[in-house]
Amino acid sequence: MKEDIEMHPNPLVQYLNKMPQDFTKADLMRYIEDNNIEMINFRYMGWDLRLKTLNFIISGRKHLDSILTAGERVDGSSLFSFIEAGSSDLYVVPRYKTAFLDPFSEIPTLNILCSYYTKDGDPLESSPEYILRKAHESLKKTTGYSFQAMGELEYYVISEKEDIFPAIDQKGYHESTPFSKWGMFRKEAMRMIAQTGGNIKYGHSEVGNFSMGDKIYEQNEIEFLPVDVEDAADQLLIAKWIIRSLAYEYGLTVTFAPKITVGKAGSGLHIHTRLMKDGKNVMIDEHGLSDVAKTAIAGFLDCAPSLTAFGNTNPTSYFRLVPHQEAPTNICWGDRNRSVLVRVPLGWSAKKDMISHANPKEKALNEDFSDKQTVEFRCPDGSADLHLLMAGLVVAARHGFEMQDPLAFAKKTYVDVDIFKDKQKLSELSGLPTSCWESAEQLEKQKSIYTKYGVFTEGMLNWIIEYLRKYNDQNIREEIGDNEEKLMELVNRFFHCG
């Protein structure tokens, strides 16, 4: 819509008068020439889940055309541990819809995310970005539904301790200045993320807020809007890069680590999902949550033991997944319940006109906002491989439609109370893995679900299984127990994960 373009925060969208999915090479070349862009950065994810960079200085129109058309060669074995050095050359090819202005470069620079291709010009089958694309295509082909997702990106800002206007320990949820110290940092990060293509819902301070030594630890969250699942993963990847880069400019430390000390809230990466058909949200019907939604939930729950292999990828992840910390430990689902693995949040289904009640001069419209309904998967954290996690969730949703009786499974695993207060129900539920070792074991058991239709490659899954087993952390909770010093050694090792 014209109004969306006029108000869009991405300057390329406004200048080209079209949405990113419609960008062409000619569009980018026109923008570059008209706006005196001097450099191009190719960006792509490596094995450590961080954004990599290849810089080009533009030397002429022909050179620019070549960059945008041919891509470039890179050493795949240095980017991914599972690629052999003897056959490591890969191409990186730009995806035009991802182009954005670099918000940190003093030299006018355009950044573009890339896909990996082999020496034969075929997509790299084991590339996380391509696995996600294959997962989505298999879901569309087998069910007719498309998959949208968005993340809740939690992080801590660590700064020098101040005695003025101290925040209350573990009571930072939606706190404002001056008790919240880094709201301006969050707002600046949100603005940059939006300008680079991120579809943001809102931002706020989170529960985690405490002092340790001479430092203040303040938890914040930026939540996104549902978009096609491939775009959701890309947006989170760029957002993490922006938050870290901005923190570096501020002289701050930020961390997405799942656990940073004993007894305090860790940072999760909750993923909201919804299935769509013909542009319509099918997670809800005239009776409430639809059978389609319950089928997808059944798939999420059945695959949950192995999904942790993509969403909880280091030993500290499993110190967050403990009882009474608003993090899931058991495989179950429920409405508005933060102790469950899959939560169905409020979905504007009350059929009452709240806005005219709050604003008596407003005419009652009785609009239907039920299309906002999502289903939230709550166990992932900042160590997640974003593209493989999203691919895993898409595969799990597809698996729900291929289960023998998904609705019966959904009914069996539904809880409507705090599960820690219902000992009988708790005893009937399966638990999530408690270590990387156990996640690897579960992935090996459920491997065929992910390799079906050629989505995940067996070689990639075997590499993940071996990688997780190398932590040898099957007894780590018992070994560390309440020893704060040992836990902090582990935390410091994975402080900048993901």
N, C-alpha and C positions, 0 to 999 in steps of 0.2 A: 504494500500500500504506500501511496505517496507520503502520507503522514508519518509512516514508520521511517522512511528514508530521510525526511526532513529533520527528524528528531534523533536520528541514529548517532551514537557517539563516535563511531569509526569514521575518521575523515575521508577514507577511500570511498565509503558508501555514499557520503554526501557529495563528493566531487564527481564520482562516476554515475551517480543517480541510479544505482542498482544495488541489490543485495549481494552479499559475498558469494553465494552459490552461483551467481550469474557472471562472476568475473571471468574475463578472457585474457589471453596473453596481450592482445591489442589494448585492452583496457589498462593493464598494468604498465605497458610501455608508454601510453599516453600520460598516465599519472606521473610516472617517473620523469618524463621529459618536461611536462608542464610545471612540476613542482621542484625541479632542480635536485632530484635525488641522486646522490653520488655513489652510493654503495648498495649492494644486495647481500643479505645474509641468508644462506640456507640453514634451516634449523631442523633437527631430527633427534629422536630419543635413542640413547645408548643402553647398554646392559645395566648401568647403575640408575636407570630411570630418570636421568637428568637430560636437560635440553643441550644438545651439542650445536656448534656454530662453525660454518665455513663462510669466510668473508670474500666478496668480490668487489673490486673497485671498477666502476663502469668506465670503459675507455672509448665507447662509441656506440652508435645505434646497432651496428652489426654485431658487436660483442654482446650487447645487452640481449639481442634476439637469440644469440647462441646460448647464453646462460639460461634463459627462460624456456628454451626449446629442448636442448640436449641434456640439461642437468650437468652433473659432474661425477667423477670417480672418487670413491673413498675406500679406506681399508676396513673391510667388514670385521676382520678378526680382532681389531683394536676396539671396535664398537660393541661386538657381541662375543662372549666367551665360547659360545657353541659353534662358531664358524672357524674352520681350519685355516691356518695361515697360508697353506699351499694353494688354496682356491678362495682367497678372501676378497678379491676386488668386487665391489658393488657399485651400482649407479644410485645417486640420489636425484630424484626428479620432483620438481616443485608442484605443489597443488595450489592453483591460483586462488581458490576461495579462501585460503588461510592467510593471505597477504595482510600485513599490518606495518605501520610505522614503528620503528624502534623507539620506545619512549626514553631510553637512557643514552642514546648515541648523540654526541655533539655534531657528528657528521650526518647529514640527512640520509637515512638508511631505511630500506624496505626489507622486512623479514618475511620469509615464506617457509611454511612447514613442507617437508618432503616425504616421499615414499621411497622405499628401497626396491631396486630391481637387480636381477642377476645378469651375468655376462650375456645371456641369450635374450635379454630384454623382457623376461618374465618377472612378475611380482615375486619377491622373496617370500616363500611360503611360510617361513618361520618368523617373519617380521611381526611384532605385536600389533602394529597398525593394520597390517593386511589380515591377520587372524581375526581382528575385530570386524573388518569389512566382510570377511567370509561368514562369520557367525551371523551377522545381520541378514546377509543374503539368504542363508539357509533357513532362518526363521521366516522370512517373507515368503520363501518358496513353499515351505511345508505347512504354514498356518494361515498365510494371507495377512498377518499382522506385522506392523513395523514397531520398532522399539525406541522409546525415548527415555532419556535419563538425565539426571543432574546430581551434583555432589554438594555436600556440606563440608567445606574445607576449613578445618580447625587448625589453629597454630598458636604457639606461645611467643610473645615478645618478651625478651629478657633485657632489663636495663638496670642502671644504678638505683639503689634504694633511695626513696624520698620519705621523709617523715611527715610531710604536709599532706592532708587529706588522704590518709591511708585507706585502702579498700579492705573490706571484711573478708577474712580468709574463706575461700571456697564459696563466696556469695557474689561473684562478679557478673551473674547473668543479666544482660541488658543494662549494665551499669553505665552511667554517663560521666563526663568530665565534671569536676576535677578528680573524682574518685577513680575513674578509668583514665589512664594516662596516655593511651596510644590510639584513641579514636581517630585523630587526624591522620596518623599513619595508615590506618585501615581505610579511611575515606580516599586518601590519595592512591592507595593500591587499587581500590575498587574503580576509581576513575581510569587508571591506566589499563586495567583488565578490560573494562568496557570499550575503551578506545582501540584495543587490540583484537576485539571480536567476541569477548566473553559476554554472555547473556546473564546478567546478575539479577537475582531476586532481591537480596538485601544483605546487610552486614551488621554485626553487633558484637559486643563483648560477651564472653562465655563464662560459665561457672568458675573455671579454674583461675584462681587469683591468690597468690601467696608470696611470702618473703622467705628467702633462704640465704643466710649469710648477709652479704652486702648487696644482694640482687633482688629485684622484683620480677616475678613471673606473672604475666598477664595473658590470659587466653582470649582469643578472638575467633570469630567465624565469619566467613563469606559464603553465602549460599547462592546457588545458581538457579536458573530457570530450566525447565525440561526442553531439551533439543534432541535431534537425532543422536543416537548413541555414539557415533563416530565423532561428532562435533563435541559432545560432552567430555570425552576423554581428552581431546586436543585442548579444550578450554581450561581444564584443570592443570594440564601440563604447563601451559603458558602462565597460568595464574601463580603456580608455585615458583616459577622462574622470576616473575615480577616481584612477588613478595620478598624473596631472598635478595634480589638485586636492589630493591628499594631499601631494605634493611641495611645493606652494605653502605649505601649512600648516607643513611642516617647514623651510621656507626653503631647499629643495634645488632643483636643476635636474634634470629627467629628459628624455631624448630617445629617440624611437623611430626616429631617422634611420638609414638603411641603411649609411651610412659616416660616421665622425666624425674619422678621421685616417688617415695613411698607415701601412700595414703592420700594422694591428691589426684584430681581428675586428669586422665590422659586425654590425648587428642584422637578422635576418630575421623573417619571419612565415610559418613553415611551416604548411601546412594539411593536416591528416589527413582522409581521406575514407573513407566506406564506403557501399555500396549495401545496402538493406534490402528484405525482402519478408515480409509478415505478421509483422513484429517480429523477423525472423531475419536475421542478417548473412550475405549471400550472397557475400562476398569469398573464402570458403574452402570447400572441399569435402573429400571423403575422400582426395583426392590432394594436397592442399595448396592453393596459390593457385588459385582457380577461373577458368574461362574468362570468367565474368562480370567478375571483377576485371581480367583481362588485356584484355578489351574496353574497359573504362573507361580503363585505362592507355593503350591505343592512342589513345583520344580525347583524353586529356590531352596526349599527346606531339604529336599531329597539330595541335592547337590552340595548343600552347605558344608559338609565335612571336608570336601575337596576344594571348594571356593576359597577357603582360607589360604590355600597355597598361592593364590594370586593376590589376595587382599591383606594378608598378615604375614609378611615375609621375613621377619627377623625375631629373635627370641623375646625381645621386649614387648612384642605384640601381645603375647600371651599373659603378661602381667597386667595388661589393661583388661583382658577378658576374664574378670573375676566378679563374684557376686557383690551386689549392693553398691556398684559404681556406675550405674546407668549404662552398663555395657552388657551385651548378651553372653550367656554361658550355655544355654540350652537351645535345642532346635525346636522352636515353636513360634507361633505368631498370634497377634491380637490387635485390638483396637486401642490406639492412643497409649499403649502400655510400653514403657521404656525398658522393661526387663526382658522383653522378647527379642528374638532375632529379626523377625520381619514384623514391622509395625504398620498399621493402617492409620495414618494421621487424620485429623479432622478434615472433612471434605466439603464443607458448605452445603450440606444436605438437609438442613433444618427447615427449608422452605419458608423462612420468615424474612421480611425485609428489614434487616438490621440497620441499614443506612438511613432510612427515613425515620426510624425510631430514635437514632442518635442525632439526627438533623431534622427536626420537625418541619422545616420549610422546604425540604426536598420532597418531590413527588415520588410516591411509591412506584417502583419499576418491576419488582418481583423477578429480577433477572436470575437465570440459572447459571451458577458458578460450579456445578458439579464436575465440569470438565477439568477442574484443577486437581481432582483426586489422583494421588499417587500411592505407591506401596514402597516402603522404605526398608532397605537391607542394611542392618546396623553393625555388623561386625568388622568391616574393613577399617584400615587406618592409613596414616600417611606413608607407610612403607609400601603401599600397594603398587603393583605394576598396573598403571591406570588402564592401558589398552587391553591387557590380558584379563584384568578384573571385569571390565565391561563386557568383553567377549564371553567370559565365563558366565556372567549373569544372563546374557542373551541365550547362550546354549542351555542354561538351566531352565529358562522360561520355555524354550522349545521342548526340552525334556518333559516338562509338565504335561504337555499335550500328547506325549508319547507314553506316559505312564499308564498302567493298567486301570487304575481307578483314582485319579488325582483328587477328586472332590471328597472321597472318603478319607484319603490321607490328610487333606486340609482340615476336615472336621475333627479328626483324631488329634491333630497337633495344635488346635486352637485353644487359647487360654483367655479367660476374661478377668483374671485377678493377678496380683503380684505372685509370681510362681514360687517365690521363696516363702510365702505364707501358706502355701498349699502343698504340704509334704507328699500327699498321695499323688497329686498331679505331677509334681516334680520327679517322683520316682519312675513315672511312666515315660518321661521324655529322654531322648538321647542328648548327649552333651557335645559341644563343639570340641575340636582338638585343643590340647593344652600345650602344644609345642610345635615347632617347625617340623620335627621328626614325625610327629603324629599326622600333621597335615600332608607330608610327603607320602605316608602310608595310605592315607585316604585317597589321595590323588591317584596313586597306583591302582587302587581298587576300582575307582570310577573312571579310569582313563578312557574306556571305550565310548563313554558319553560325549567326551570332548573331541575325540578323533572322528566321530561319525560325520558323514558328508564331507570329510576332508577339511574340517575347520581348523582344529589344532593339529600340528604334526606330532607324530609319536616321538621324534627326536627332540623336539622342543620340550615336551612333557617330561621325557626322561632326564633332560638336562635340569629342569626345575626340581624334580624329585631328588636328583643327586645333590644339587645345590643346597636344598633345605636339609637333607640328611647330614651334610658336612658340619652343621652346627652342633650335632650330637647333643641336643638339648632335651632329650626325652625325660630326664629327671630334674630339669633345671629348677622347677619350683621348690622341690624338696631340698635341693642342694643349697639354694640361696635362702629360702624361708623368709624370715624377717630381718635378715642381715642387710641393713641399709647400705653399708659400705660396698658389699659385693654387688648389690643391685645398681648402685651408682656407677660402678665400673662398667657394668653391662650397658647402662643408659648412655654413658659417655662414648662408648664404642659405636653406638648406632644413632647418635644425636642428630646427625644430618642425613638420615635415611630418606630415600625416595626422591 
